[in-house]
């Protein structure tokens, strides 16, 4: 843990952290989350019978777009050129619901944790939006960073 809050200057004012002096390294972050729904809703998704079409493809694209625009959504994030990204959505009958995971990669001087978590959040919100007419009681849960690597702190796992 850092001893100081890096987003505050000496006067206690919020500012964007200077990362230009940091060495560019390969960085990767994995995040995940889930949307819990009625078992009948999950069965409808698995059969491909949802009223708004291929919601899994739309949610994957939404997650990718969100990661690319994280710097516009989170005030103190830097714009990051993503070099690659994977989004996976899987049925989880134990919830019941869908789990969504994302891995973001870059080579740069700051990490991609926020991009991965934003992608998961927006992907899950997109799934909610496309299914809300069928199951408005769905809940989004457990959005979290699973792991990160690169930069001065190296590897971190949840």
Order of alpha helices (4+ residues) and beta strands (2+ residues): beta-alpha-alpha-alpha-beta-beta-alpha-beta-beta
